[in-house]
Amino acid sequence: MIYLDNAATTWPKPEETIKAIEDCIRNNGANPGRGGHTMSLSAGRIVFETREALARLFNAGDPARIVFTGNATEALNLALKGVLKPGDHVITSSMEHNAIARPLHVLKKKGVDVTELPCSSQGFLDPGDVSKAVRRNTRAVVVLHASNVTGTIMPVKEIGQITREKGIIFIVDAAQTAGLLDLDVEKMNIDLLAFTGHKSLYGPQGTGGLFIREGIELEPLIEGGTGSRSESLEQPEDMPDRFESGTPNTPGIAGLGAGIRFIISRGIDQIRSHKHRLMARFLDGLKQMKKIEIYGPGDPAVQVPVISINVKEQDSSEIAFILDKVFHIACRSGLHCAPMAHKTIGTLDRGAVRFSFSIFNTEEDVDRTLDALERTVAELP
Ligand SMILES: Cc1ncc(COP(=O)(O)O)c(C=O)c1O
C-alpha cells in the first residue's frame, strides 16, 4: 500500500517509536509523579525527557512550560477557553481547522467577539489585515502555521511582531508543522503553541501539547489529581501540574520522545528536503496532466507537503475510493475538518483529494500515484 495520508497521521511510525512504547509498557509501566518507588521515578524521567526535548525543539526555555494533552485539539481548546472571556475580541483566519473554528463558535455564543479574516484563494493571510482588525478589546490572535488543506504557510513571524507590539496574545496551531518547519517561540513571539505528537513528530496518536509562555494567564480545562500538593482542594499553580490532571499517557509520551529523537537523528532539514523533493515531483507531474485542478500555491517554496486536487467534475470521495480500491493508494477526500478553508478555496461542495508525504515515502510512490491518477482520468467519461 502507498500511504499518502500523513497530514492526518504519519504511518508507518519509526521502529524507534514502536520500541519505546513497548519498552515503557513492559519495563516502566508505573504511574509517573505519583509515587517514590523506582519504577514511578523512571516513568517520570521518560515524561520529563520528552518535555525537555519539546522545549528544546521550540526554543521554549523551561521544560515545565510544555504541558501534555491528548492531541492538538485539546491543546487548542485549553488555549482558547483558558484565555478568552465574554467581551474579549479574537482575530482568526478563514483557513482554520475545526480544532480552532468549533471552540471559537462555542465562545462566540458566550459573548466572545470573533473576527475571521478572509484569506486568498490560495490560502494566504495578509498580516496587514491582522493589524487593521485589532481593536481596543482584542485579546488574542489565533492562526494555524500551515494549512492542512492547501499546505499554505502562514506569515506567523510577521503576525507575531504585530501581536507583540500591540500586547495581544498570539496562539499558533502547529499541528501540520511541529517537527517539519522551524518553530521558535521566542523569534516568532508565540505565546501559546499547540502541537500534535502523531504527525511530523512521528509519535503515536493520543499525544500532543501546549507551550504556555510565562506570564500568560490561563484557566485549566480540567482539575484533579496531579500527584502534587494533594492536601489542598485548590488546583496547584505549579507548572506543568496546573494543566495536567489525571494519569498521563506515559507510553504515548515515551513514543513521542523517541519520535523526536528520530527526527533529530535523521536531521529535520534532511527530512524537510526529502519531502520537499517529493512534493515538487508530484506537483510537476500533476501540472502536466489535463483535467486536474490543483488547489493552494502549487509552489514548494511556500507550502508544506500537503497537496489537494480535484479531477474533472468528480466528487473527491469517488477519486479517493478508486485510488484506494484499485491502486492501493491511501489519500484523504472530503473537507479535512476544515470547511472554512474549503469555502476559501472554492471546494465546499465536493471537497478535495489530499495527498501528504512523510519521510518514509519515495519517488516511486509519487510516480505510481501520478500514473494511477492518469489512468483514473483516462477511464472517466
Ligand atoms: C491544522 C490542524 N489543526 C489541528 C488539527 C487537530 O489535530 P489532532 O487531531 O491531533 O487534535 C489538525 C489535524 O489534522 C490539523 O491539521
The ligand as an SDF file (V2000), in Angstrom:
LIG
                    3D

 16 16  0  0  0  0  0  0  0  0999 V2000
   -4.2000   22.2970   11.0860 C   0  0  0  0  0  0  0  0  0  0  0  0
   -4.6790   21.3030   12.0900 C   0  0  0  0  0  0  0  0  0  0  0  0
   -5.0540   21.7180   13.3030 N   0  0  0  0  0  0  0  0  0  0  0  0
   -5.4670   20.8630   14.2460 C   0  0  0  0  0  0  0  0  0  0  0  0
   -5.5410   19.5170   13.9890 C   0  0  0  0  0  0  0  0  0  0  0  0
   -6.0140   18.6030   15.0610 C   0  0  0  0  0  0  0  0  0  0  0  0
   -5.0100   17.7140   15.4370 O   0  0  0  0  0  0  0  0  0  0  0  0
   -5.3710   16.4850   16.3960 P   0  0  0  0  0  0  0  0  0  0  0  0
   -6.2560   15.5810   15.5900 O   0  0  0  0  0  0  0  0  0  0  0  0
   -4.0860   15.8780   16.7370 O   0  0  0  0  0  0  0  0  0  0  0  0
   -6.0990   17.0390   17.5370 O   0  0  0  0  0  0  0  0  0  0  0  0
   -5.1860   19.0270   12.7330 C   0  0  0  0  0  0  0  0  0  0  0  0
   -5.2880   17.5980   12.4320 C   0  0  0  0  0  0  0  0  0  0  0  0
   -5.3930   17.1750   11.3200 O   0  0  0  0  0  0  0  0  0  0  0  0
   -4.7280   19.9480   11.7620 C   0  0  0  0  0  0  0  0  0  0  0  0
   -4.3560   19.5390   10.5480 O   0  0  0  0  0  0  0  0  0  0  0  0
  1  2  1  0
  2  3  1  0
  2 15  2  0
  3  4  2  0
  4  5  1  0
  5  6  1  0
  5 12  2  0
  6  7  1  0
  7  8  1  0
  8  9  2  0
  8 10  1  0
  8 11  1  0
 12 13  1  0
 12 15  1  0
 13 14  2  0
 15 16  1  0
M  END
$$$$
